[in-house]
Amino acid sequence: MRMRIEKERTPAGKDDLAIKTGKGGLMDAEFIAQTLCLQNGWQEANTLRALERGRAGGVLPDANRLIENYRQLRRLEGILRRWSYEGETVLPDDPAPYYRVSVRCGFPTPDAFRDALAGWRRALRQVYLTVFQG
């Protein structure tokens, strides 16, 4: 299901801009949280609380890394939401708006922002793969 969402809901050629549906995006963490809930019989609708519960119970590999990177992406999602007043899950591909988002996220340059974002998503994806591929 996750791969299908990744393929069908991520704009073609914009995986690196799709912070929700792209590889290492928010949905990776959401699928991990849902899996933890199913495996452990938890009734937890909040992704972050489910991940924290997994960390507390020792059933989530590399939990601190996952949670920190998930929080960074959620922070970015909030910045995008305030920027456009809509639910945004894809970063702008035009250089000028991308620069503005970079600055609003506290980065001096779009390249610094791009590198940090890639690191957050890479870390999230690694935990996702560990959970689902062992």
DSSP file with accessible surface (Angstrom, degrees, kcal/mol):
  #  RESIDUE AA STRUCTURE BP1 BP2  ACC     N-H-->O    O-->H-N    N-H-->O    O-->H-N    TCO  KAPPA ALPHA  PHI   PSI    X-CA   Y-CA   Z-CA
    1    1 A M     >        0   0  148      0, 0.0     4,-2.4     0, 0.0     5,-0.2   0.000 360.0 360.0 360.0 -42.8    0.0    0.0    0.0
    2    2 A R  H  >  +     0   0    6      1,-0.2     4,-2.7     2,-0.2     5,-0.2   0.918 360.0  48.9 -61.4 -44.2    2.8    2.4    0.9
    3    3 A M  H  > S+     0   0   95      1,-0.2     4,-2.3     2,-0.2    -1,-0.2   0.888 110.0  52.4 -65.0 -35.4    4.5    1.9   -2.5
    4    4 A R  H  > S+     0   0  145      2,-0.2     4,-3.0     1,-0.2     5,-0.3   0.925 110.7  46.5 -65.3 -44.8    1.3    2.4   -4.3
    5    5 A I  H  X S+     0   0   25     -4,-2.4     4,-2.8     1,-0.2     5,-0.4   0.927 111.3  52.8 -61.4 -44.5    0.7    5.7   -2.5
    6    6 A E  H  X S+     0   0   19     -4,-2.7     4,-0.8    -5,-0.2    -2,-0.2   0.910 115.7  40.4 -56.9 -43.2    4.3    6.7   -3.2
    7    7 A K  H  < S+     0   0  177     -4,-2.3    -2,-0.2    -5,-0.2    -1,-0.2   0.908 123.2  36.3 -74.0 -43.6    3.8    6.0   -6.9
    8    8 A E  H  < S+     0   0  124     -4,-3.0    -2,-0.2    -5,-0.2    -3,-0.2   0.769 123.1  37.2 -86.5 -28.6    0.3    7.4   -7.4
    9    9 A R  H  < S+     0   0  148     -4,-2.8    -3,-0.2    -5,-0.3    -1,-0.2   0.537  93.9  88.2-106.1  -7.9    0.3   10.5   -5.1
   10   10 A T  S  < S-     0   0   16     -4,-0.8     5,-0.1    -5,-0.4     3,-0.1  -0.822  87.8-112.8 -90.3 124.7    3.8   11.8   -5.5
   11   11 A P    >   -     0   0   50      0, 0.0     3,-2.3     0, 0.0     6,-0.1  -0.287  44.1 -92.5 -57.0 137.0    4.0   14.2   -8.4
   12   12 A A  T 3  S+     0   0   99      1,-0.3    -5,-0.0     2,-0.1    -4,-0.0  -0.239 108.2   4.7 -54.4 129.4    6.1   12.7  -11.2
   13   13 A G  T 3  S+     0   0   84     -3,-0.1    -1,-0.3     1,-0.1     3,-0.2   0.542 110.9  92.1  74.9   8.2    9.7   13.8  -11.0
   14   14 A K    X>  +     0   0   71     -3,-2.3     3,-1.4     1,-0.1     4,-1.3   0.022  35.7 124.6-124.4  30.1    9.2   15.6   -7.7
   15   15 A D  G >4 S+     0   0   51      1,-0.3     3,-0.6     2,-0.2     7,-0.2   0.900  75.9  55.1 -56.8 -40.6    9.9   12.9   -5.1
   16   16 A D  G 34 S+     0   0   93      1,-0.2    -1,-0.3    -3,-0.2    -2,-0.1   0.705 112.1  44.2 -68.4 -16.8   12.5   15.2   -3.4
   17   17 A L  G <4 S+     0   0   16     -3,-1.4    74,-3.1    -6,-0.1     2,-1.3   0.619  90.6  90.4 -98.4 -16.6    9.9   17.9   -3.0
   18   18 A A  B <X  +A   90   0A   0     -4,-1.3     4,-1.3    -3,-0.6    72,-0.2  -0.658  50.2 177.0 -86.9  92.2    7.0   15.7   -1.8
   19   19 A I  T  4 S+     0   0    0     -2,-1.3     7,-2.5    70,-1.2    -1,-0.2   0.641  76.9  37.1 -76.1 -12.3    7.5   15.8    2.0
   20   20 A K  T  4 S+     0   0   40     69,-1.1     7,-2.4     5,-0.3     8,-0.3   0.866 128.9  22.3-100.4 -53.9    4.5   13.6    2.7
   21   21 A T  T  4 S+     0   0    4     68,-0.3   -11,-0.2   -12,-0.2    -2,-0.1   0.647 101.0  93.9 -95.4 -15.9    4.2   11.0    0.0
   22   22 A G  S >< S-     0   0    0     -4,-1.3     3,-2.3     1,-0.2     6,-0.3  -0.169  94.6 -66.4 -72.3 170.2    7.8   10.8   -1.3
   23   23 A K  T 3  S+     0   0  112      1,-0.3    -1,-0.2   -17,-0.1   102,-0.1  -0.335 126.7  12.4 -57.0 129.1   10.4    8.3   -0.1
   24   24 A G  T 3  S+     0   0    0      1,-0.2    -1,-0.3   100,-0.1   100,-0.2   0.622 102.4 136.4  76.3  14.1   11.3    9.2    3.5
   25   25 A G  S X> S-     0   0    0     -3,-2.3     3,-1.4    -5,-0.1     4,-1.0  -0.129  75.7 -80.9 -84.2-175.6    8.3   11.4    3.8
   26   26 A L  H 3> S+     0   0    0     -7,-2.5     4,-2.1     1,-0.3     3,-0.2   0.821 124.5  64.5 -57.2 -32.4    5.8   11.8    6.6
   27   27 A M  H 3> S+     0   0   16     -7,-2.4     4,-2.7     1,-0.2    -1,-0.3   0.812  92.9  61.8 -66.6 -27.7    3.8    8.8    5.4
   28   28 A D  H <> S+     0   0    0     -3,-1.4     4,-2.0    -8,-0.3    -1,-0.2   0.957 108.6  42.5 -59.1 -47.3    6.8    6.5    6.1
   29   29 A A  H  X S+     0   0    0     -4,-1.0     4,-2.7     1,-0.2    -2,-0.2   0.886 112.4  54.2 -66.8 -36.9    6.5    7.4    9.8
   30   30 A E  H  X S+     0   0   24     -4,-2.1     4,-2.5     1,-0.2    -1,-0.2   0.906 108.7  48.4 -65.2 -39.6    2.7    7.2    9.7
   31   31 A F  H  X S+     0   0   31     -4,-2.7     4,-2.3     2,-0.2    -1,-0.2   0.887 110.9  51.1 -67.5 -38.0    2.9    3.6    8.3
   32   32 A I  H  X S+     0   0    0     -4,-2.0     4,-2.6    -5,-0.2    -2,-0.2   0.947 111.2  48.2 -61.5 -46.4    5.4    2.7   11.0
   33   33 A A  H  X S+     0   0    4     -4,-2.7     4,-2.3     1,-0.2    -2,-0.2   0.922 111.7  49.2 -61.6 -43.8    3.0    4.1   13.7
   34   34 A Q  H  X S+     0   0  108     -4,-2.5     4,-2.5     1,-0.2    -1,-0.2   0.906 110.8  50.8 -62.8 -40.2    0.1    2.2   12.2
   35   35 A T  H  X S+     0   0   25     -4,-2.3     4,-3.0     2,-0.2     5,-0.2   0.921 108.9  50.9 -64.5 -43.8    2.1   -1.0   12.1
   36   36 A L  H  X S+     0   0    4     -4,-2.6     4,-2.0     1,-0.2     6,-0.3   0.918 110.7  49.8 -58.6 -42.9    3.1   -0.6   15.8
   37   37 A C  H  X>S+     0   0   15     -4,-2.3     5,-1.6     1,-0.2     4,-1.1   0.923 113.2  45.3 -63.7 -44.0   -0.5    0.0   16.8
   38   38 A L  H  <5S+     0   0  148     -4,-2.5     3,-0.4     1,-0.2    -2,-0.2   0.921 114.5  48.0 -65.1 -43.8   -1.7   -3.1   14.9
   39   39 A Q  H  <5S+     0   0  137     -4,-3.0    -1,-0.2     1,-0.2    -2,-0.2   0.818 122.0  34.4 -66.3 -31.6    1.2   -5.3   16.2
   40   40 A N  H  <5S-     0   0   66     -4,-2.0    -1,-0.2    -5,-0.2    -2,-0.2   0.392 106.1-116.7-108.4   0.9    0.7   -4.2   19.8
   41   41 A G  T  <5 +     0   0   60     -4,-1.1     2,-0.3    -3,-0.4    -3,-0.2   0.780  58.2 158.6  70.6  27.5   -3.1   -3.7   20.0
   42   42 A W      < -     0   0   36     -5,-1.6     2,-0.8    -6,-0.3    -1,-0.2  -0.606  39.9-148.3 -85.0 146.4   -2.8    0.0   20.7
   43   43 A Q        +     0   0  183     -2,-0.3     2,-0.4    -5,-0.0    -1,-0.0  -0.827  45.6 140.7-108.7  86.3   -5.7    2.4   20.0
   44   44 A E        +     0   0   48     -2,-0.8    -7,-0.1     1,-0.1    -2,-0.1  -0.934  28.3 178.8-136.3 110.9   -3.6    5.5   19.2
   45   45 A A        +     0   0  105     -2,-0.4     2,-0.6    -8,-0.0    -1,-0.1   0.692  62.7  86.9 -83.8 -19.3   -4.7    7.9   16.4
   46   46 A N     >  -     0   0   60      1,-0.2     4,-2.3   -13,-0.0     5,-0.2  -0.731  66.5-152.8 -89.9 121.5   -1.8   10.3   16.9
   47   47 A T  H  > S+     0   0   26     -2,-0.6     4,-2.6     1,-0.2     5,-0.2   0.924  93.7  48.1 -59.0 -49.1    1.3    9.3   14.9
   48   48 A L  H  > S+     0   0   42      1,-0.2     4,-2.8     2,-0.2     5,-0.2   0.930 112.0  49.2 -62.3 -43.1    3.8   11.0   17.2
   49   49 A R  H  > S+     0   0  134      1,-0.2     4,-2.3     2,-0.2    -1,-0.2   0.892 110.9  50.9 -64.4 -36.5    2.3    9.5   20.3
   50   50 A A  H  X S+     0   0    1     -4,-2.3     4,-2.2     2,-0.2    -1,-0.2   0.919 111.5  47.5 -65.7 -41.9    2.3    6.1   18.7
   51   51 A L  H  X S+     0   0    0     -4,-2.6     4,-2.2     2,-0.2    -2,-0.2   0.917 112.5  49.0 -64.8 -41.9    6.0    6.5   17.8
   52   52 A E  H  X S+     0   0   54     -4,-2.8     4,-2.8     1,-0.2    -2,-0.2   0.885 109.9  51.9 -65.3 -36.1    6.8    7.7   21.3
   53   53 A R  H  X S+     0   0  112     -4,-2.3     4,-2.2    -5,-0.2    -1,-0.2   0.897 108.4  51.5 -66.0 -38.4    4.9    4.7   22.8
   54   54 A G  H  <>S+     0   0    0     -4,-2.2     5,-2.2     2,-0.2     6,-1.0   0.892 110.9  48.3 -63.7 -39.4    6.9    2.4   20.5
   55   55 A R  H ><5S+     0   0   89     -4,-2.2     3,-1.3     2,-0.2    -2,-0.2   0.946 111.6  49.0 -64.5 -47.8   10.1    4.0   21.9
   56   56 A A  H 3<5S+     0   0   92     -4,-2.8    -2,-0.2     1,-0.3    -1,-0.2   0.860 113.6  47.4 -61.5 -34.1    9.0    3.7   25.5
   57   57 A G  T 3<5S-     0   0   53     -4,-2.2    -1,-0.3    -5,-0.2    -2,-0.2   0.474 109.3-123.2 -87.3  -2.4    8.1    0.0   24.9
   58   58 A G  T < 5S+     0   0   67     -3,-1.3    -3,-0.2    -4,-0.4    -4,-0.1   0.729  82.0 112.3  70.6  21.5   11.3   -0.7   23.2
   59   59 A V      < +     0   0   62     -5,-2.2    -4,-0.2    -6,-0.2    -5,-0.1   0.384  54.6  80.7-107.5   5.3    9.6   -2.0   20.0
   60   60 A L  S >  S-     0   0   13     -6,-1.0     3,-1.0    -5,-0.1     2,-0.1  -0.928  75.4-136.8-116.3 112.5   10.7    0.8   17.7
   61   61 A P  T 3  S+     0   0   52      0, 0.0     5,-0.1     0, 0.0    70,-0.1  -0.421  86.3   0.5 -67.9 140.1   14.2    0.5   16.2
   62   62 A D  T 3> S+     0   0   84     -2,-0.1     4,-2.3     1,-0.1     5,-0.2   0.863  83.5 166.5  52.3  42.8   16.2    3.7   16.1
   63   63 A A  H <>  +     0   0   10     -3,-1.0     4,-3.0     1,-0.2     5,-0.3   0.870  65.5  53.1 -59.7 -44.1   13.3    5.5   17.7
   64   64 A N  H  > S+     0   0  108      1,-0.2     4,-2.4     2,-0.2    -1,-0.2   0.924 111.6  46.3 -61.1 -43.9   15.1    8.7   18.7
   65   65 A R  H  > S+     0   0   91      2,-0.2     4,-2.1     1,-0.2     5,-0.2   0.924 114.3  47.9 -63.6 -44.8   16.3    9.2   15.2
   66   66 A L  H  X S+     0   0    0     -4,-2.3     4,-2.6     1,-0.2    -2,-0.2   0.952 113.4  46.5 -61.6 -49.9   12.9    8.5   13.7
   67   67 A I  H  X S+     0   0    1     -4,-3.0     4,-2.6     1,-0.2    -2,-0.2   0.917 111.7  50.8 -63.8 -42.5   11.0   10.8   16.0
   68   68 A E  H  X S+     0   0   89     -4,-2.4     4,-1.8    -5,-0.3    -1,-0.2   0.935 114.0  43.8 -62.0 -44.2   13.5   13.7   15.6
   69   69 A N  H  X S+     0   0   19     -4,-2.1     4,-2.1    -5,-0.2    -1,-0.2   0.879 111.7  53.6 -71.7 -35.0   13.3   13.5   11.9
   70   70 A Y  H  X S+     0   0    6     -4,-2.6     4,-2.5    -5,-0.2    -1,-0.2   0.931 108.2  51.1 -61.2 -44.7    9.6   13.1   11.9
   71   71 A R  H  X S+     0   0  102     -4,-2.6     4,-2.4     1,-0.2    -2,-0.2   0.881 107.5  53.1 -60.9 -39.5    9.3   16.2   14.0
   72   72 A Q  H  X S+     0   0   46     -4,-1.8     4,-2.2     2,-0.2    -1,-0.2   0.924 110.7  46.3 -61.6 -44.2   11.5   18.2   11.6
   73   73 A L  H  X S+     0   0    0     -4,-2.1     4,-2.6     2,-0.2    -2,-0.2   0.889 111.7  51.2 -67.6 -36.8    9.2   17.2    8.7
   74   74 A R  H  X S+     0   0  114     -4,-2.5     4,-2.3     2,-0.2    -2,-0.2   0.897 109.0  51.7 -65.5 -38.3    6.1   18.1   10.7
   75   75 A R  H  X S+     0   0  112     -4,-2.4     4,-2.2     2,-0.2    -2,-0.2   0.933 110.5  48.4 -61.4 -45.1    7.7   21.5   11.5
   76   76 A L  H  X S+     0   0    1     -4,-2.2     4,-2.7     1,-0.2    -2,-0.2   0.922 109.0  53.3 -61.7 -42.2    8.3   22.0    7.8
   77   77 A E  H  X S+     0   0   12     -4,-2.6     4,-2.3     1,-0.2    11,-0.3   0.910 108.6  50.3 -60.6 -40.7    4.7   21.0    7.0
   78   78 A G  H  X S+     0   0   19     -4,-2.3     4,-2.4     2,-0.2    -1,-0.2   0.896 109.1  51.0 -64.2 -40.0    3.5   23.6    9.5
   79   79 A I  H  X S+     0   0   12     -4,-2.2     4,-1.9     2,-0.2    -2,-0.2   0.928 111.1  48.3 -63.2 -44.3    5.7   26.3    7.9
   80   80 A L  H  X S+     0   0    0     -4,-2.7     4,-2.1     1,-0.2     6,-0.4   0.905 110.0  52.5 -62.4 -39.8    4.3   25.4    4.5
   81   81 A R  H  X S+     0   0  117     -4,-2.3     4,-2.2     1,-0.2     5,-0.5   0.922 111.8  44.8 -63.7 -43.3    0.7   25.5    5.8
   82   82 A R  H  < S+     0   0  157     -4,-2.4    -1,-0.2     1,-0.2    -2,-0.2   0.819 111.5  55.8 -69.3 -29.1    1.2   29.0    7.3
   83   83 A W  H  < S+     0   0   58     -4,-1.9    -2,-0.2    -5,-0.2    -1,-0.2   0.898 125.9  17.4 -70.8 -40.8    2.9   30.1    4.1
   84   84 A S  H  < S-     0   0   33     -4,-2.1    -2,-0.2     2,-0.3    -1,-0.2   0.510  94.4-127.1-111.8  -7.1    0.1   29.2    1.8
   85   85 A Y  S  < S+     0   0  202     -4,-2.2     2,-0.3    -5,-0.3    -3,-0.2   0.749  81.8  89.0  62.5  24.1   -2.8   28.9    4.3
   86   86 A E  S    S-     0   0  129     -5,-0.5     2,-0.9    -6,-0.4    -2,-0.3  -0.937  95.8 -83.7-139.1 166.0   -3.5   25.4    2.8
   87   87 A G        -     0   0   48     -2,-0.3     2,-0.5    -3,-0.1    -9,-0.1  -0.626  53.5-172.8 -72.8 106.6   -2.4   21.9    3.5
   88   88 A E        +     0   0   50     -2,-0.9    -7,-0.2   -11,-0.3    -8,-0.1  -0.904  25.3 160.6-107.2 132.6    0.9   21.7    1.6
   89   89 A T        +     0   0   46     -2,-0.5   -70,-1.2     1,-0.2   -69,-1.1   0.340  62.6  66.7-128.7   2.6    2.8   18.5    1.2
   90   90 A V  B    S-A   18   0A  36    -72,-0.2   -72,-0.2   -71,-0.2    -1,-0.2  -0.994  77.8-130.7-128.2 126.5    5.0   19.4   -1.8
   91   91 A L        -     0   0    4    -74,-3.1     7,-0.1    -2,-0.4   -74,-0.1  -0.383  37.3 -94.7 -68.4 152.2    7.7   22.0   -1.7
   92   92 A P        -     0   0   24      0, 0.0    -1,-0.1     0, 0.0     9,-0.0  -0.397  25.3-155.8 -67.1 143.4    7.7   24.6   -4.4
   93   93 A D        +     0   0   99     -3,-0.1    -2,-0.0    -2,-0.1     3,-0.0   0.592  67.3  97.6 -96.6  -9.0   10.0   23.8   -7.3
   94   94 A D  S  > S-     0   0   88      1,-0.1     4,-2.2     4,-0.0     5,-0.2  -0.592  78.8-130.5 -76.4 133.7   10.4   27.5   -8.4
   95   95 A P  H  > S+     0   0  100      0, 0.0     4,-2.5     0, 0.0     5,-0.2   0.861 100.0  54.3 -57.2 -39.6   13.7   28.9   -7.0
   96   96 A A  H  > S+     0   0   49      2,-0.2     4,-2.1     1,-0.2     5,-0.1   0.963 113.6  38.8 -66.1 -51.7   12.2   32.1   -5.5
   97   97 A P  H  > S+     0   0   18      0, 0.0     4,-2.5     0, 0.0    -1,-0.2   0.893 114.8  55.5 -64.8 -34.1    9.5   30.4   -3.3
   98   98 A Y  H  X S+     0   0    8     -4,-2.2     4,-2.5     1,-0.2    -2,-0.2   0.920 107.0  50.5 -62.9 -40.2   11.9   27.6   -2.5
   99   99 A Y  H  X S+     0   0  116     -4,-2.5     4,-2.5    -5,-0.2    -1,-0.2   0.929 109.2  50.9 -61.2 -45.0   14.4   30.2   -1.2
  100  100 A R  H  X S+     0   0  114     -4,-2.1     4,-2.5     1,-0.2    -2,-0.2   0.911 110.7  48.3 -62.2 -41.3   11.6   31.8    1.0
  101  101 A V  H  X S+     0   0    0     -4,-2.5     4,-1.7     2,-0.2    -1,-0.2   0.926 109.9  53.4 -63.7 -42.1   10.7   28.4    2.5
  102  102 A S  H  <>S+     0   0    0     -4,-2.5     5,-2.4     1,-0.2    -2,-0.2   0.930 111.4  44.8 -57.2 -46.8   14.4   27.7    3.2
  103  103 A V  H ><5S+     0   0   68     -4,-2.5     3,-2.0     1,-0.2    -1,-0.2   0.915 110.3  53.9 -66.5 -42.9   14.7   31.0    5.0
  104  104 A R  H 3<5S+     0   0  132     -4,-2.5    -1,-0.2     1,-0.3    -2,-0.2   0.775 105.7  54.9 -63.7 -25.0   11.5   30.5    6.9
  105  105 A C  T 3<5S-     0   0    4     -4,-1.7    -1,-0.3    -3,-0.2    -2,-0.2   0.422 125.8-104.1 -85.9  -1.2   12.8   27.1    8.1
  106  106 A G  T < 5S+     0   0   63     -3,-2.0    -3,-0.2     1,-0.3    -2,-0.1   0.639  76.1 133.6  92.8  16.5   15.9   28.9    9.4
  107  107 A F      < -     0   0   46     -5,-2.4    -1,-0.3    -6,-0.2    -2,-0.1  -0.807  52.5-143.3-104.0 142.0   18.4   28.0    6.7
  108  108 A P  S    S+     0   0  100      0, 0.0    -1,-0.1     0, 0.0    -5,-0.1   0.790  83.9  18.8 -73.1 -26.1   20.8   30.5    5.2
  109  109 A T  S  > S-     0   0   64     -7,-0.1     4,-2.1     1,-0.1     5,-0.2  -0.970  74.1-117.9-141.2 155.8   20.6   29.0    1.7
  110  110 A P  H  > S+     0   0   33      0, 0.0     4,-3.1     0, 0.0     5,-0.2   0.864 115.6  57.2 -60.4 -33.5   18.4   26.7   -0.3
  111  111 A D  H  > S+     0   0  102      2,-0.2     4,-2.5     1,-0.2     5,-0.2   0.911 105.8  48.6 -65.1 -41.3   21.3   24.3   -0.6
  112  112 A A  H  > S+     0   0   30      2,-0.2     4,-2.2     1,-0.2    -1,-0.2   0.916 114.3  46.7 -63.9 -41.4   21.7   24.0    3.2
  113  113 A F  H  X S+     0   0    0     -4,-2.1     4,-3.0     2,-0.2     5,-0.2   0.940 111.2  51.2 -63.8 -46.7   17.9   23.4    3.5
  114  114 A R  H  X S+     0   0   97     -4,-3.1     4,-2.5     1,-0.2    -2,-0.2   0.908 110.9  48.9 -58.7 -42.2   18.0   20.8    0.7
  115  115 A D  H  X S+     0   0  114     -4,-2.5     4,-2.0     2,-0.2    -1,-0.2   0.920 112.9  46.6 -65.4 -43.4   20.8   19.0    2.4
  116  116 A A  H  X S+     0   0   23     -4,-2.2     4,-2.6     2,-0.2    -2,-0.2   0.938 113.0  49.8 -64.1 -45.2   19.1   19.0    5.8
  117  117 A L  H  X S+     0   0    5     -4,-3.0     4,-2.6     1,-0.2     5,-0.2   0.922 109.6  50.9 -59.8 -44.2   15.8   17.8    4.3
  118  118 A A  H  X S+     0   0   42     -4,-2.5     4,-2.5    -5,-0.2    -1,-0.2   0.900 110.6  50.3 -61.7 -39.3   17.5   15.0    2.4
  119  119 A G  H  X S+     0   0   23     -4,-2.0     4,-2.3     2,-0.2    -2,-0.2   0.915 110.0  49.1 -65.4 -43.6   19.1   13.9    5.6
  120  120 A W  H  X S+     0   0   30     -4,-2.6     4,-2.2     1,-0.2    -2,-0.2   0.939 115.5  44.0 -60.2 -46.0   15.9   13.9    7.5
  121  121 A R  H  X S+     0   0   15     -4,-2.6     4,-2.6     2,-0.2    -2,-0.2   0.876 111.1  52.9 -70.6 -36.9   14.1   11.9    4.8
  122  122 A R  H  X S+     0   0  142     -4,-2.5     4,-2.3    -5,-0.2    -1,-0.2   0.932 111.0  48.0 -62.7 -43.3   17.0    9.5    4.4
  123  123 A A  H  X S+     0   0    5     -4,-2.3     4,-1.8     2,-0.2    -2,-0.2   0.919 112.1  49.0 -64.7 -43.2   17.0    8.8    8.2
  124  124 A L  H  X S+     0   0    0     -4,-2.2     4,-2.5     1,-0.2    -1,-0.2   0.928 111.4  49.4 -61.5 -44.0   13.2    8.3    8.1
  125  125 A R  H  X S+     0   0   30     -4,-2.6     4,-2.9     1,-0.2     5,-0.2   0.880 106.4  56.2 -65.5 -36.9   13.4    5.9    5.2
  126  126 A Q  H  X S+     0   0   82     -4,-2.3     4,-2.1     2,-0.2    -1,-0.2   0.918 110.1  44.4 -62.7 -41.9   16.2    3.8    6.8
  127  127 A V  H  X S+     0   0    2     -4,-1.8     4,-2.7     2,-0.2     5,-0.2   0.927 111.7  54.0 -67.7 -41.6   14.0    3.2    9.8
  128  128 A Y  H  X S+     0   0   16     -4,-2.5     4,-2.5     1,-0.2     5,-0.3   0.937 110.2  46.7 -55.1 -48.2   11.0    2.5    7.6
  129  129 A L  H  X S+     0   0   60     -4,-2.9     4,-2.7     1,-0.2     5,-0.5   0.882 110.6  52.8 -64.8 -36.8   13.0   -0.1    5.7
  130  130 A T  H  X S+     0   0   70     -4,-2.1     4,-1.4    -5,-0.2    -1,-0.2   0.929 112.0  45.6 -63.4 -43.3   14.3   -1.6    9.0
  131  131 A V  H  < S+     0   0   39     -4,-2.7    -2,-0.2     1,-0.2    -1,-0.2   0.922 124.0  32.0 -66.2 -42.6   10.7   -2.0   10.3
  132  132 A F  H  < S+     0   0   81     -4,-2.5    -2,-0.2    -5,-0.2    -1,-0.2   0.679 130.2  31.6 -95.5 -18.5    9.3   -3.5    7.1
  133  133 A Q  H  <        0   0  152     -4,-2.7    -3,-0.2    -5,-0.3    -2,-0.2   0.500 360.0 360.0-114.4  -9.1   12.2   -5.4    5.6
  134  134 A G     <        0   0   92     -4,-1.4    -1,-0.1    -5,-0.5    -2,-0.1  -0.067 360.0 360.0  83.6 360.0   13.9   -6.5    8.9
